[in-house]
Amino acid sequence: MISLFENYENLIELTQGSARGDQAIAFCPCHDDSNPSLSISLTDDKILFYCHSGCSQSELMRFCRNNNIQIGGFNAL
């Protein structure tokens, strides 16, 4: 099973993002993004994301599903 951190790294790589610890900014895959507008955060048990251009959570979750990125369901230590 891929760890939460590996999923976080994979999501950042797929969206051409850059991270500093548990925070990242990336290009949103759900619209034609010329300036990084996707915020990605890593918590103890899930990955959170928000598109500052207004893409819906369901669109972002669909992208994750289609790319085998698990964003939740991990046990916090």
C-alpha positions in Angstrom: 0.0 0.0 0.0 1.3 3.5 -0.9 1.7 5.7 2.1 -0.1 9.0 2.6 3.2 10.9 2.0 3.8 9.0 -1.3 0.3 9.9 -2.5 1.0 13.6 -1.5 4.3 13.5 -3.5 2.6 11.8 -6.5 -0.1 14.4 -6.5 2.4 17.2 -6.5 4.4 15.6 -9.3 1.3 15.1 -11.4 0.3 18.8 -11.0 3.8 20.2 -11.5 3.7 21.6 -8.0 6.3 22.7 -5.5 6.2 21.8 -1.8 7.6 23.1 1.4 7.0 20.5 4.0 3.3 19.8 4.3 2.1 22.7 2.0 2.3 22.8 -1.8 1.1 25.0 -4.6 0.5 23.5 -8.0 -1.2 23.9 -11.4 -4.9 22.8 -11.2 -5.5 19.8 -13.5 -9.2 20.7 -13.8 -8.8 23.9 -15.8 -6.3 25.6 -18.1 -4.1 26.9 -15.4 -1.3 29.3 -16.4 -0.5 30.4 -12.8 -0.5 27.8 -10.0 -3.9 28.0 -8.3 -4.1 24.7 -6.5 -3.2 24.6 -2.8 -2.4 21.2 -1.4 -1.9 20.4 2.3 -0.9 17.2 4.1 -2.4 16.4 7.5 -1.8 13.4 9.7 -4.5 11.3 8.0 -5.5 13.0 4.7 -4.6 15.3 1.8 -6.5 18.5 1.5 -6.7 20.6 -1.7 -8.4 23.8 -2.8 -8.5 25.5 -6.2 -8.4 29.3 -5.9 -9.9 29.6 -9.4 -13.1 27.8 -8.3 -12.9 24.2 -9.4 -15.1 22.0 -7.4 -13.9 19.4 -4.9 -15.7 16.7 -6.9 -13.7 17.6 -10.0 -10.4 17.4 -8.0 -11.5 14.2 -6.4 -12.2 12.7 -9.8 -8.7 13.7 -11.0 -7.3 11.9 -7.9 -9.4 8.8 -8.5 -8.4 8.6 -12.1 -4.8 8.9 -11.2 -4.9 6.4 -8.3 -4.2 9.1 -5.7 -5.7 8.2 -2.3 -6.4 11.4 -0.4 -8.0 10.0 2.8 -8.7 6.9 4.8 -5.3 6.7 6.5 -4.9 6.2 10.2 -3.2 9.0 12.1 -0.2 8.0 14.2 
